[in-house]
Amino acid sequence: MPDHPGKNDPHLAFRATEDEISTVKQRLVERDMEVRESRTSIYFHDPDGNFLELTHWNGPDSE
């Protein structure tokens, strides 16, 4: 899997805390939804097929 699963795929990204991302990931997995991950984000499709990203990345200076 590439370091950034959404790099070449059109998607919407939303900033969230690491705890929020963990909670959402758990809920998605409980619902048998596919979740892809990078170091700072999770990626998934919503029920309408939109490709979404939740990230806690704040730019290159934050790493």
Phi and psi in degrees as a GROMACS rama.xvg file:
@    title "Ramachandran Plot"
@    xaxis  label "Phi"
@    yaxis  label "Psi"
@TYPE xy
-64.0765  159.973  PRO-2
-60.6096  -30.9093  ASP-3
-128.658  92.0027  HIS-4
-56.8359  -24.0373  PRO-5
-94.202  3.73933  GLY-6
-54.382  -45.0076  LYS-7
-107.313  7.05887  ASN-8
-112.145  128.975  ASP-9
-59.5672  131.035  PRO-10
-157.602  164.775  HIS-11
-104.019  135.573  LEU-12
-117.022  140.564  ALA-13
-129.848  137.644  PHE-14
-82.6311  139.266  ARG-15
-149.787  163.638  ALA-16
-77.0856  163.468  THR-17
-60.5153  -38.482  GLU-18
-64.8669  -41.8044  ASP-19
-63.4342  -42.1372  GLU-20
-61.9755  -43.342  ILE-21
-61.1093  -42.3952  SER-22
-64.6208  -45.5534  THR-23
-63.6393  -44.0581  VAL-24
-57.7434  -45.6879  LYS-25
-59.406  -44.1991  GLN-26
-65.434  -38.9239  ARG-27
-65.8729  -44.5704  LEU-28
-62.7035  -40.5891  VAL-29
-59.9639  -26.907  GLU-30
-97.652  15.2169  ARG-31
58.1379  33.8906  ASP-32
-93.6435  141.496  MET-33
-71.3178  131.406  GLU-34
-126.751  125.517  VAL-35
-104.569  150.909  ARG-36
-131.091  152.082  GLU-37
-126.282  -171.873  SER-38
-62.1904  -33.1534  ARG-39
-121.31  1.49662  THR-40
-144.837  162.277  SER-41
-123.125  152.212  ILE-42
-131.383  139.954  TYR-43
-162.575  164.559  PHE-44
-100.456  135.294  HIS-45
-79.5047  173.837  ASP-46
-58.8981  -21.9037  PRO-47
-89.9273  1.51264  ASP-48
90.9139  1.89931  GLY-49
-70.8243  137.761  ASN-50
-90.1234  120.055  PHE-51
-119.361  151.483  LEU-52
-129.141  134.117  GLU-53
-111.99  127.853  LEU-54
-136.729  149.7  THR-55
-111.916  12.6085  HIS-56
-74.7049  133.606  TRP-57
-114.368  16.0665  ASN-58
111.06  172.013  GLY-59
-63.3781  -25.3082  PRO-60
-78.5015  -9.9925  ASP-61
-91.694  -7.90482  SER-62
